[in-house]
Amino acid sequence: MTVEIFPCNDKSITKTLVFSSGLGGHANFWQPQIDFFTQHFQVLCYDQQGVQQDSELLSSNYQLKDLATELVDILKCNNLSSCHFVGHALGAFIGLEVAAQAPQLLEKLVLLNPWDELDFYTLKRFNLRQSLLEHTGIEAYVKAQAIFLYPPQWISENAQILTEQENQAIVKFAPIPNVLARLNSLKAYQPKTTAATVNHPTLVISNADDTLVPWQRGLSLTQNMPHAKFNLMATGGHASTVTQPTMMNQTILKFLI
């Protein structure tokens, strides 16, 4: 597991901002955010357990709460507390669980493209991805991913970069049982129950053109949280931190400061 801590450009600032990735689980998902946010915070990114090529196999009863325990351990090992948190999809739920397990470790939460309960539409998409991996293989799974994450125009305009990223992802793909265990833990998770117990100031951001998670599910999650507000972005797809980084970065920063 890789943990990366990027110091703030202003050495007098010690507040830490934690980024937690979605189903892919890799720290490099947040590359479009690092330079911007290290102007204001110390930034921590990490690879989640089981996502590297040489990872040990995850347990058969792997749950999303295990991912939260992992992050709690990372923060404690690095003597970090009262951090701000930004999480995407699965990563957003890690933040919810950490806020419930160890509320003193987090201050403000930003949850990107989450849901209150798994929509049937999203479940069908997850099942399709699972079927691709189990019956067609790693290459098909990786090359289909962009269709779920990015708007059509962004894919068209970034064909070369996307192809290079896909080729690297295929070579470095995690053990298939781990990918399936993580996907199943996400499908089984019930965010609504935990969300109602979280009292941290929270910003939920959804995208109107998200083709994986209907934005209404993010609104419903917000309505179940005591101190949350909702921001609907017109475009960006499911991975707007990649496709609309300037707008996303500024929206997140405005909430955190």
Disulfide bonds with the S-S distance in Angstrom:
none
